[in-house]
Amino acid sequence: MTTATAKPQMNDRREIFGWAMYDWANSAFSTTVGTVFLGPYVAALAATAAEAFPDGNARFFGIPVAPDSFFPYCVSFSVFMQVLFLPILGAIADYSHARKRMMQIFATIGAVATVLLFLVSGNLWWLGGVLYIVANLAFGAAIVFYNAYLPDIASEEERDRVSSYGWAMGYLGGGILLALNLAFYLFSDALGIPGDIAIRINLASAGFWWLGFSFLTWVRLKPRHAARALPANETYVSMGFKQLGQTFREVKHFPETLKFLLAYFLYNDGIQTVIAVSATFAAAPIARGGVELDTQTLTAVILMIQFMAFFGALFWGKLAKWIGAKQSIIVSLVIWLGVVLFAWGGLKGDSRILQFFILGAFIALVMGGSQAISRSLFAQIIPIGKEAEFYSFYEVSERGTSWTGPLIFGLVNQMFGNLRYGILALIFYFIAGLAILPFVDVKKAMDDVKKYDAAKNSG
């Protein structure tokens, strides 16, 4: 196991670049797989399979499922699995000081599962959901350890900027691969490659991109502590459970941190669901409540969002410096609320294409910023030595890992047969977040952490 002989310095530009490159690497999974290609592709395959049944639903091991709802269900189930596994993984990482090693293991599992998406075709449509569940679970686990590095590599006054920089690099890296994949898909006929094969190649490419660029992170990201030896008759799993139990007993010392976490669970579940279902909503026929954009228009909007989000994330880092982190998140949630309302009531008629571009611009403005500042704010209000544990709870509603949102979207769509009602149901998440977040006392949360750390060090 890797050990550290000296504590590396904070704010090291080379290390911060290496850390941000993991965002560049894994964002290929979020964009190419989670946002663009896999959902519509699996939905189309499931719709073909559903033609054999009179109720119009496909069968997943005998269970009726609406083709448009299958992928949101898989997202939801993968996050349910994260709820069970990520906290114990975070506790093991904090106890063993093996964050980097565990990040490497889960990133590799996720990337390999993504490469295997190439096998999804025809009657194997359900395999796309199974592999996505594995990949997304691994994606979330690796992100826990990635996020836990933020307090180690950036000082308190630099965390908003560094977090925003990481998100911006993610949008740039994910956007570049997505642009290449979309170009490959659009010109696949001219290259003599069937469209479904092109999609499968694109899905697999995200896994190769994820794993390949991760090596830049492994080279530059330094372990922060020497590996901890196990007590006699103990395993890392048993010690992880003990550490997690201690954290639960001590969590009463951080009431404001818990309040922020509750607000984050709510509003970010809404954000992630909007991102996850956007391609399905845009491509679906008007009869099912979708916008019914052609492939070229949808491609242009998605690429615009990706590259505008790069600048949006950097801008939100500056906004947090001007008006404060919490206030900047509140501003972003008001914009998200408007996005959901417009997606429900607008995007109709001959001007729906222009409307969708405008909506995409607003999404790009707030998409990375609201999440980047949330991550850096959370880093300020968690105790030293328990970063991976606390980020394991945080990750339950991080990128691509929302849980209840996709479930509600899928259920409402299946009940009413209209995607717009599914979108409208998401308004609850932003209203709930705006109802709780203003009452989080960030200063008290930071003071609580400092008191806890001081008492721990003196003890």
Beta strands, then each sheet from edge to edge (+ up, - down):
strand 1: 58-60
strand 2: 63-65
sheet 1: 1+ 2-
end
